[in-house]
Each structure stands twice: as structure tokens, then as C-alpha cells.
Amino acid sequence: MSRDILVLYYSRSGHTARLARLVARGVEEAGLQARLRQVPPVAPVTETAQPPEPEEGAPYASRQDLLECAGLALGSPTRFGNMAAPLKYFLDNTGAEWASGALAGKPAAVFTSTSTMHGGQESTLLSMALPLLHHGMLLVGVPYTEPALTATQSGGTPYGASHVSGAQGDNAISEHERELARALGRRLADVARRLADSNS
């Protein structure tokens, strides 16, 4: 089996990127490799092209990353209770992978960051889950067996890992948010391994 879990995200202010690195750490704690990738921003002027590699952060994702992954963690900040347009644009262009069933049967998880506690975390996570279900992926959440899920006073949901960045974006990721992001990565990697073992 591929030992890579693709941790794919869009981040504008850096909060979702930091959460992605924590999910990736959890993946690696469980013995698999995390492949960090981001999607480029979309421009209102369609003639404006993005450079082939971002100036900072993870490389841009390719279709090959999707084909080679054993599982997928998908992250986005919230935009009016929905995933950000760059991530939606990327997913909207995965019709060939949908038609071929490239992601069917692979585990997936979602994570997000919002400015406020009630800024649409859960609806954003659910919006990211919908295309993954269409791809035939198996969704993995955060179970209540994780003590941080009931202890958190900020981010963290059973639908996926999350962070409340604050209205000015100055909230550090809390210890509970960190624990839950890493737990999500570990669980995703564990499910990927179990699925591979059952098919071997």
C-alpha cells in the first residue's frame, strides 16, 4: 500500500496551515507518512496565473498526489459557513478521479479554522465532507473517546479538528485543539493501515 496520507489544505492567514501540520504530525505518530500539499488561491481575473510553486509553505497539490495517497485529510478556513473557494475549485476539477474511482474506499478526514466560536466550523467541515462522499471515501471523525473533545473550550468537533483563531487572528492553537488535530491524524492513518491489511 501507499504509506502516504495526503494532508491537503488552503490557508490564507496561516491558521489552517498550522492545523495541517498538527494533523500531519498525528499521521506520522501512527507510523505512516504525511504528504503536505496546499491549493493555490483563485484570482478574480482569470488571466492571472499562479507561479508553479508557492513562495512559502507546502508545494501545490497535483492529481498525482490524489492517486498515490492511502488517505486524505482536507482542510480549509471557513467562508460564510462553507469551504474557501480555492479548495472548492480544486475539488471541482477532480471529475476524472471521481469517474475512475481513484479515491473510492480510502479514508478521509476534514479540519478547519474560524475566527469566532460560532463562525461556521461544523457546516464548513460538513461542506468538505460532501465531495469526499461523492468520491466514495470513508469519513473518519474525532470520537468522544478523545478526552479533549469534551474538555475543549474552543475548537474541536466530532466532525473533524478545528481551531478558533479569534477576530484579529491572534489566538494560538490551544492545547486541546492540538491534541484533537493530532488525534485526527492518528485515527486517519490507523484506519488507512487497517483497510490495507484487510485487503492484503
Summary of the structure (lengths in Angstrom):
residues: 200
radius of gyration: 15.7
end to end distance: 9.0
largest distance: 49.4
contacts: 709
relative contact order: 0.21
helix: 40%
strand: 20%
